[in-house]
Amino acid sequence: MKKDHDRFELFASYLYKLEEIEHVSAGQSFFQREASMHTLLLFKEAAGEIIVDGQICALHRQKVFLAAPGASLKLVVDPGRSTDYYQIRFRAVQAAENRFVPVALDGPIELAIAIFEFLSDKAGEIERKLRSKDSWDRMKANILFQEMICVLFKDTLREQSPSPNQTLDLTLDYMEQHYHEGITRNKLAVMAGMSADYYSRAFKKKVGKSPMEYLTDIRINQAKQSLVLSRDSFRTIAHSVGFSDEFYFSRKFKAATGRSPSAYVNKIKYSEKIASLKHLLTGHLVALGIEPYAAVINNGYPVTTQFRNTIAIGGYKPDLEKLMTAQPDLIVTCEFRDFEKSQKEKMFDQIAPTITLPFFQDWRIHFQSVARIVGKEKEAGEWLERYDYKAERTRKQVSRKVGDETMLIVGIGEDSLCIYGQRNLGTVLYGDLQLNMPEGVAEIRHYREITPEELAGYDADRILLTSHKHDGTREMDEAIRRQAEALFASRRWKELKAVRGGKVYDIYNTRHLYTCYTSLSHDLLLDKTSQLIGSDSSSPARL
């Protein structure tokens, strides 16, 4: 057991890349091949035997097998019996001296799994997302695969079945992610390895509600977001969150909220008591002419400190007690993972209806979503028309000065440097204004921290200096100033093409006024770019 423990601890240090997943549900009774990658086989239904590198294993339902690259695989199903299984191919790599090298998992061929139903459903979700045309769905497929690998190896390592509390947590997670599907108490009980009655009692003791009451709460909360953010009919929304029809949905919704779906939407859209938990959403509200009722306020994003009537609910993160005291009608926020709510966000839902926008959505979609929430869709459309007109006018002005020259955006932090990519300032400079990126920047989605020595690898004709990870304090102002001065004094800085040509533009003392990924900051950045480049106001002092 000690050997297995050490082996799986080593597995935890590897990185895993999903390549292919195939769901085989036909009557295939035999196959023989060599595994070109790691191969994971999850058998939902089967009878017969599987032979991996000459090792024979009995084959029946709810079995999981792992084959390393190069292993020979042979599957023989009993006559007259069909198979139903997932075949997943993936790669494993290990970090070694600033590079990654392939590794083969030296593990048991058969993996002991306590909760097969959970893994089977996870495999189904992975397959759907990997087949999607949406690149973000394919990214999520690989994230879900990491979760599957984690569960597989942890379950295999345990000598005994997981505790009842662990199995209940798995069903809670399952409901959070599969609320739109047909979920029954019996299915959840099977996943937990309990009888239906015992599962219900254990669930209610842990959560305070029955499993189906908890599932209804999840569905109602998801419906609240769809009601506010989409123009879909009640029938479409009802089906999308797992209700059989719109009439049953309306009854459940009114029982949970005290309002019909239509009354709920009207209350939200005409409310002035909106709490914004993220600067980028606050910026959208301000662009629409709305000072939020409550917001996170700090000097890192100077716009927020100009508010006169906004209730401060935290400096850098929302304070739950202050948020509760403010009693907003609606909370808006965004998270990195739009498919999984954090525990804190679930608490937000207890304070007021909470709309969560995916962090990686385009800023225009964020802006239009916020406008839809506050009933200002027309105003948002007019704002975007004005923005596009200004962007085109600025692009022509800047193009006459810059031509085909490249522009690099460098962020200066307390003890770090970064290259900004195609998000934040990049969405304006590289997107709206169509400035050329230096080689390598196209690969950076958000930002990439670098060493001063790596700057030469992005040697651009022009450089825009801004801040990186500024917390809004005077101490950070001073730390960034010292970091900048040290950079400017270095030989490697003075040798850069933009520095030698006197084409460095300095806005790092503006904190995150221009770097925030929001409509307001982008509009301000257009004006600032016109001022800096249009008048060619680079910083010869930085030479």
SEGUKOL-93439 format. One record per residue (C-alpha): x, y, z. Coordinates in steps of 0.1 Angstrom, whole numbers, plus 5000, padded with zeros to 4 digits. Layout:
N
XYZ/...
END
This chain:
543
500050005000/502950235007/504250174972/500750264957/500650574979/503950704967/503050614931/499850814932/501451104950/503851114920/500851104896/499551424914/502651614902/502051544865/500051744840/497351584819/496151674784/492851524771/493251424734/490151214724/487051064740/484850804723/481550664736/481050304723/477550174727/477249944697/477449564699/481149554693/482349214707/486049224700/488949464694/492749444694/495049734691/498149904706/497650214728/499450514712/498650724743/497450664778/494050494774/491350504800/488350264796/485150314816/482850024811/479150094819/478049754806/480149464795/480849094802/483948904791/487548984796/490149254787/493749174782/496349454788/499949354779/499148994785/497449054819/493848914818/491149094838/487549004842/485249244825/481749344838/479749654844/481249954862/484849864857/487750104849/491050014832/494150214825/496750134797/500050314793/501350424758/502550124739/500549874758/498649604738/494849604743/492549314736/488849314744/486749004742/483049034750/480848724758/478748614728/475348784727/476449054751/476849424740/479249674754/478750034766/481950214775/483950534772/487450524757/489550824767/492950894753/495251144770/498951244775/500851294808/503851524811/506251614839/508151944844/511851914840/514452194837/512152454822/510552214798/507951934799/508751574791/506351284784/505851024812/504150694813/501850624843/503250314860/500050224878/497649944882/495749824851/492449804870/491350104890/489150064921/486350304918/483750364945/481350604927/481250494891/478050674882/479551014890/482550934867/480350804839/478251124839/481451334840/482751144809/479451214791/479851584799/483451584787/482451424754/479751684747/482051974754/484951824735/482651784704/481452144707/482452414682/482952654710/486652674719/485852764756/483752444758/486752244746/488852414773/486252314799/486351954787/490051944796/489352104830/486551844837/489051574826/491551694853/488751654879/487951304866/491651204869/491751344904/488751144915/490050834898/493450834915/492150934949/489450664949/492050404938/494350504966/491750464993/491650115008/488050165018/485050335003/484650715007/482850845038/479050915035/479851285038/482251265008/479551084987/476951344996/479351614985/479751444952/475951444946/475851814956/478551894930/476651684905/473451874910/475252204907/476652104873/473751894859/470752074872/469352104836/469151724832/466651474844/467851404880/465951174903/466351094940/467050724930/469850834906/471551044933/471150764958/472850524934/475750774930/476150794967/475950414972/472950434995/469350334995/466950614984/465450655019/468750655037/470150895012/467251145017/467651135055/471451175053/471151455027/468551655048/470651615079/473651765061/471952035040/468652105058/466552035027/465551725008/467551644977/464751754953/464152074973/467852154970/467752074932/464752304928/466652594945/469552554921/467152554891/465252864904/468553054909/469752964874/466353074860/466653414878/469853474857/468253374825/465153584831/467253894835/469953834809/468053674781/464953744760/463953374760/460353284767/459353144800/458852804784/462452804769/463952914803/461952644821/463252374799/466752504800/466952474838/465252134840/461552204845/459152004824/456852294815/456452674821/453352634843/455052414868/458152644866/455952954873/454352784904/457752684918/459253024910/456453214928/456652974958/460453034961/460553414955/457053534963/456753674928/455853544893/458653534868/457353854850/456954044883/460453944893/461954074861/460154404864/461354454900/464954384890/465054594858/463554904876/465554874908/468255134916/469754924944/472354734924/475554614941/478654574919/481354334932/483854384903/485454694889/484754594853/481054574859/481154904879/482755064848/479954944826/477355094850/479155434849/479355424811/475555384812/475255694835/474555494866/476355534899/475955194916/473955174949/476854974964/480254864951/483854754960/485755084962/489555134962/492155364947/493455094923/490555184901/490255564907/486855594891/485255434922/486655684946/484755964929/481355824939/479356034963/476355824971/477655464966/477855244997/481355095001/481054715006/484754645007/488154764996/489354484974/486854204980/483254224991/482654215028/479653995034/478554175065/478654515047/476854365017/474154225039/473754555057/473354745024/470354525015/470654554976/467954434953/470454274930/474154174930/476254164899/479653994898/481853774875/483953474881/486753284862/484752964862/481253024850/480252664854/481052634891/479852854919/482052924949/480752884984/480953264989/478853324958/476253084972/476153315002/475653614979/472453444966/471153445002/471553825004/469953914970/469553774935/473053734921/473953764884/477253604876/478853684843/481753464830/485053654834/486353564799/483453694780/484153984756/483654324772/480954424747/478854114758/479454214794/478354574787/475254464769/474354214796/474754484823/472554714801/469854444798/469954404836/469254774842/466854824813/469155044793/469654834761/468855124738/471355344756/474055074754/473555044716/473955414712/477055414734/478655144713/477955334681/479655644695/482555424707/483055264673/482955604656/485555734680/487755424676/487755454638/488555824640/491455754665/492655464644/493055684613/494855954634/497255714651/497855514619/499255824602/501855854630/502655484636/502255324602/503454954603/505454994636/504854754664/503554854699/504354674731/502354714763/504554664794/503154654829/505354754859/504554604893/506054624927/508654354920/507554234886/507054314849/504454184825/503554194789/499854264783/498254064755/494954084737/492754154767/492654474787/494554754769/495354514741/491654484731/491754864723/495354904709/495554574690/491854524683/490054854679/493055064667/494654774648/498254844660/500754574651/501854344679/505454244684/506253874677/505053654706/502253884719/499553714699/500053414721/499253604753/495553614761/495653824793/499153904805/502453724809/504953804837/508453834824/511953914837/513754234825/516054014804/513053884784/512054224773/514454214744/512553914730/509554154724/511754434709/509054674695/509155004677/507055164705/506355084741/503455184763/504255164801/501355104825/500854954859/500654584869/498854454901/498454794916/496554784949/495855154950/498055254979/500655524980/503155264991/502555074958/502955404939/506355444954/507355074949/506355094912/508255414908/511455254922/510954954900/510555174869/513655384877/515755064882/514454944848/515255274831/518755284844/519554934831/521654864800/519154624786/516354884787/518555144770/519254904742/515654844733/514554984699/511655194712/513955344739/516655434714/514055584691/512455794718/509055624714/508155524750/504755634764/504255654802/500855604819/501955374848/501155644874/497455614865/497055294884/494355074867/492255354852/493055234817/493854864823/490454764836/488554544810/485454764809/483655004785/484555314805/488255244806/488455154769/486655484761/489155674782/492055484767/491055594732/491255954743/494655894760/496055714730/494956004708/496756244731/499956044735/500555914700/498556174680/500656444695/503656214696/504156284733/506656004741/508956024771/512556124761/513356124798/513155744797/516055724772/
END
